[in-house]
């Protein structure tokens, strides 16, 4: 097994190497705990720090831990876990690539098998779509839009780019960002995998640990859509209690307020919800809400995990999706993803339309 493949396990040649080794995955996860531990470290690190951790000194362990990590991600089966893991693998790969490319020491260059820009472009069939020029690179507009779809930053918007003859100009330094996107998409492709029961059974403990990590961390995507019909049952029940003017215990009030701030509601919008409650106090509600969202505190609080909701008695009316997630935000994210576009009408827009109609 080549060190190059251990450093870049997403390469087609690396996958072929593993296939040719004819490794029995059931035996591997049952008998080689070093590989399983490194695989678990890859996934857990991606969730906690956005990093897959330091490579193992053994080329074999490092290379084989990659397919096992993909199995673990598949068994966890949470989209945020899949995305975070793919991003972390891509980040590590591009950092390794740039370090090797920029290394000037001849001794290091001679001893280390490296990838070139041309190698990576060929790996992703981008040789025709991305072409080097004297001033940087020209990227076919369709390829550019595909690679930058998930890249944040105004500078990546097409309207802020030079477009000529169907190509977008990018600087040399920006190519790394596009290659990182290509790697992340490659890592994420095909996930979740179908995992046979014998393999899944051997990894029960690791999967449970990773699910606990997800439950403890605020790892949901930025959401700015309020569709109560898609709320998790626990949050529907708490919202219903608010609208009925019922008293909420402190932990329940914290849970629903943290949830509403996490999905994009402003402090004023949340205050408007609480106004129907006879015990409502605007000043205190504003202070609590701003504190939860991090405006008046050093911490932006996330909603409690499902385990915490259960411990306080706020986990009610569980449905089938509840059995597959560990956090209310993960439930909501999945519910939004599975809904048709015409079903995702933001509650605030509905209210706005209604108010405009009354005013007219």
C-alpha angles and dihedrals in degrees: 000000000000124000088225090063092049089054093046105028093163091071117112089233091055091053090049090051091055091047092050090050086062093217114186103226095202091055091043096056091040099048109022106064091168091065092045092049092050090047091051089048090054093055098038091048091051089055098044104035106005088248133109090215133238116326118256116252089237114080090205094052093046094049097044093046089067098067090041089052089053089052091052092050089050092051092049086050099189116137093220090054091050093049095045092049094048091048092050093050090049092047092052092046095050092046089052091046095051092046091053094043094050096043110117101183109110093210092056091045092052096048100043124071105222142189122236129212087253090054092054094044089052091047090060096036090247099128093106097037097050117046129177120237134180089263100041129287138326115218124195106249094236091052091045093053092048095050096043097044092105098031115111123217135082090244090070096055112111092233088063094052135085107250120190131163092348094308132110119217118228131178120248092250091054094061090078090061091053092047089050089055091050091051093048091051090049092051092047094046113111095013128168095047124203103255120200115235096245090059094042091051091055091053099046094112094049093047091050090051092050091049089053089052090053091049092052097049133065098234103147123124122256106277125189101171125104111199108153092190087067097046118119111262093254093056092043089056094049092046089050090053091052093050090050090053093243123156115258125205115240094256091049092048090049092049097052094040092050089048093051093048090048093056094051107269116146124230091253092052091051091048089053089057094052095048092088089064115096091216092052117133113185097203094050093042091051091049093048093046094048089047092052093048091050098250093120099021136055091243132065103213122219124209116273118269121254090258091056092046088054093049091055094045093247095116102097139154094020116197134192094277090055088065091061102047138060102202135046091231091055088052092051094046091052092046091053092047092052096046124096115250093247090056093059100082109153112238091224091056091051091051091046092052091049094050092048090052092051092047090052 
